[in-house]
Amino acid sequence: MSRMRQALLVAAVLLVALAMGEVVLYNFRLSLALRMEDLETERTALIREREELENLKAALLAPYRLEEAGRALGLEPLPLSQLALVPGEVGEDAIASLR
């Protein structure tokens, strides 16, 4: 009878250990799922912020906005009468001289 009791005790201990292992694994999976949800929320917020910044950049670099800012600083577009085209050969030397 003592051997039967020992076998039952070992079985009960193994069953309790298995149940505790399941609880630990469940909690670990739950914490990972919550962390993934937090990361997904943060990712969505960062994507939204990036889009807002790209929109702001586009608005600030718009030609009419730049022209408006230039006029506020007293700048004007260069009149076409002051531009002149000089005929010449476009080669590596000419490009290098422009640099």
Legacy VTK file of the C-alpha trace (Angstrom):
# vtk DataFile Version 3.0
C-alpha trace
ASCII
DATASET POLYDATA
POINTS 99 float
0.000 0.000 0.000
2.847 2.325 0.682
4.107 1.850 -2.873
0.667 2.824 -4.192
0.673 5.927 -2.021
4.126 6.895 -3.319
2.991 6.437 -6.922
-0.086 8.594 -6.287
2.045 11.229 -4.569
4.501 11.303 -7.495
1.598 11.514 -9.955
0.020 14.366 -7.966
3.318 16.260 -7.794
3.842 15.827 -11.544
0.280 16.962 -12.217
0.750 20.064 -10.047
4.087 20.816 -11.743
2.467 20.440 -15.158
-0.396 22.739 -14.144
2.046 25.345 -12.819
4.021 25.124 -16.048
0.852 25.737 -18.042
0.018 28.771 -15.887
3.520 30.178 -16.356
3.409 29.645 -20.130
-0.068 31.185 -20.362
1.065 34.272 -18.432
4.187 34.541 -20.584
2.129 34.362 -23.804
-0.323 36.898 -22.394
2.461 39.339 -21.519
3.963 38.935 -25.006
0.568 39.563 -26.599
0.095 42.718 -24.531
3.594 43.912 -25.462
2.854 43.289 -29.147
-0.357 45.274 -28.841
1.542 48.168 -27.244
4.164 48.039 -29.997
1.474 48.010 -32.679
-0.180 51.056 -31.102
3.168 52.849 -30.959
3.898 51.872 -34.578
0.550 53.256 -35.718
1.183 56.522 -33.849
4.643 56.836 -35.404
3.288 56.197 -38.904
0.641 58.866 -38.343
3.259 61.323 -37.036
5.513 60.614 -40.022
2.654 61.306 -42.434
1.871 64.565 -40.633
5.519 65.622 -40.848
5.648 64.763 -44.568
2.526 66.874 -45.112
4.079 69.747 -43.166
7.302 69.434 -45.180
5.336 69.523 -48.443
3.437 72.597 -47.278
6.617 74.390 -46.229
8.404 73.562 -49.497
5.487 74.537 -51.736
6.590 77.031 -54.409
3.969 79.628 -53.496
5.036 79.393 -49.851
8.694 79.881 -50.761
7.804 82.788 -53.021
5.755 84.329 -50.228
8.637 83.932 -47.765
11.064 85.436 -50.291
8.859 88.451 -50.865
8.590 88.926 -47.090
12.405 89.051 -47.015
12.467 91.563 -49.867
13.575 89.110 -52.540
12.168 89.081 -56.055
12.421 86.618 -58.891
15.187 87.369 -61.369
13.704 89.065 -64.470
14.096 87.097 -67.663
15.698 90.149 -69.323
18.748 89.650 -67.119
19.230 86.045 -68.191
21.403 85.209 -71.162
22.252 81.936 -72.807
25.847 81.523 -73.858
26.357 79.064 -76.670
29.057 76.578 -76.001
29.933 72.974 -75.926
28.699 71.068 -72.931
31.431 68.697 -71.954
33.162 67.495 -68.874
35.284 70.670 -68.699
32.220 72.901 -68.843
30.432 70.878 -66.186
33.522 70.878 -63.991
33.799 74.662 -64.276
30.211 75.010 -63.053
31.019 73.092 -59.904
LINES 1 100
99 0 1 2 3 4 5 6 7 8 9 10 11 12 13 14 15 16 17 18 19 20 21 22 23 24 25 26 27 28 29 30 31 32 33 34 35 36 37 38 39 40 41 42 43 44 45 46 47 48 49 50 51 52 53 54 55 56 57 58 59 60 61 62 63 64 65 66 67 68 69 70 71 72 73 74 75 76 77 78 79 80 81 82 83 84 85 86 87 88 89 90 91 92 93 94 95 96 97 98
